[in-house]
Amino acid sequence: EAIDLGSCEIGPEGIKSLSDALRWATMLRTINLSNNIFGDAGATKLGERIKYLHHFETIDLSGCEIGPEGIESLSDVLRRAQMLRTINLSNNIFGDAGAIKLAESIKYLHHLEAIDLSGCEIGPEGIESLSDVLRRAQMLRTINL
């Protein structure tokens, strides 16, 4: 039900191999790949594979050097994750561009309870996009920007 490979120094190539295996983990509820170094390339590959997992509830990709391109790939996946309750993308480098893209996906997450986007270089434009969407999230209890 859970995968916890936080702080394992997984790079883009490692995440590609892991992503291939995750595609078949249909009962997976929690994904923790925090504090790895896979960046945009790894996030894109991860997004391609976890789009088949519709039941995961928690995702922690904090501190993974994910920029705007990686967030764009992940946003498409997050939009489909109807059971998602917790998102931690803190300490990445996606800035306003990533925050705006992420905001477009968050509006589809009706069960979202907690989101952490602290330390992601989000400026006023990104905060504005996020606040408009987060204000409407009825289940949301914890926001860290």
N, C-alpha and C positions, 0 to 999 in steps of 0.2 A: 503494500500500500504506500510505501514511502521510499524515496531515494534521498540519501543525505551524503553528498560528496563535497561539502563545503571545505574550503582551504586545502584542496588537493593539488594545486598547481596545474589544473587541467587547461591546456591551451586549445587553439582552434582544431588541431588534428585530433586531439583526445575527445573533444566534444562531438566531433563528427562521428567517431566510433560509438560513443555513448548514445548519441541521438538515434543511430540505426537500431539499437537495442530498445530504446524507449518507445519506439513506434508500436511495439507489440505489448507494452505494459498497460493494457486497457483498464486495469483496476487501480492504477496509480492515483493517489490522492494528494501527495505532498512531493514537491520537487524542490530540493535545496542544493543549489550549485554555487552558493555564495563564495566570494573571495577567491575566485579562479581568474584566469587571465585569457579567456577566450575571445573577448572583444566582439566587434561587429560580425566578423566571419563566423565565429562560433554561435552567436545569437541567431544569425540567419539560418544556419544549419539546424539549430535546435528548434527554431520556429517551424521549419519545414516538416519536422518529425512529430512534434507534440500537437500539431493541429489535429491529429487523429485521436487524441486523448480528450474526451469531452467531460470527464468527471473529476478532474483534479481541482482541489479546493485551495491549495496554498502553493505559491511559487516564490522562491527567494533567489534572486539573481543579483543580490547586492554586491558591490565591489568587483564587478567582472569586466570593467573597462568597456562597457557597451555605449556606443555613440548613437547618433541619429539614425544611421542605416540599420543597425541592429534592432533598435526600438521599433522602427517601421515594420520590420519582419515579424517581430513579436506581437505588435499591436493587432495584426490580422488574426493571430492565434488567440489572443486574449479576448477578442470580440466574441469568439465562438465558445469560450469556456464558461458556460452558463452557471456552473456550480462554484466558480471562483469566489472565495471569501477574503483571501489575504494576498496582497501583492507587496513584495519588498524589492524595489529596484534602486535602493539608496546607494550613494557613492559610486555612481556611474557618470558618464560624461556626455549625456545626450542633449543637455541644454534646452533652450526654447523649442527648437525644431522637433525634438523627440517628445517633449511634453505636449505639444499641440497634437501630434499624431496619437499619442497615448490617450489624450482626452477624447478623441473621436471614438476610441474603443471602449473606454470606461462607461460611456452612457448605456451600453448594452449589458453591463454586469449588474444585474438586479439584486444579487446576494452579497455584493462586496461590503465587507465590514471594516477592513483596515487596509490602508495604503501608506507606504513609506517611500517618499521620493526625495528625502533629504540628501544634501551633498551632490546634487546632479547638475549643478550650474544652471539652474532654471531661473530666468530673469522675469521681468514684469509681464512680457507677452505670454510666456508659458504659464505663469501663475494665473493670469486672467482666464486663459482657456480652460485650465484645470478647475478653477474655482466655480466657473459656470456649470460644469458638469458635476462636480463633487457636491455642490449645494443641493442637487436634485436626487442624489443617491440616498434612498430612504433607509437602507440598512447600515450605512456607513457610520461607524462609531469612533474610529481612530484615523487621523490624517497627520502625517508628518511631512512637511515640505521644507 
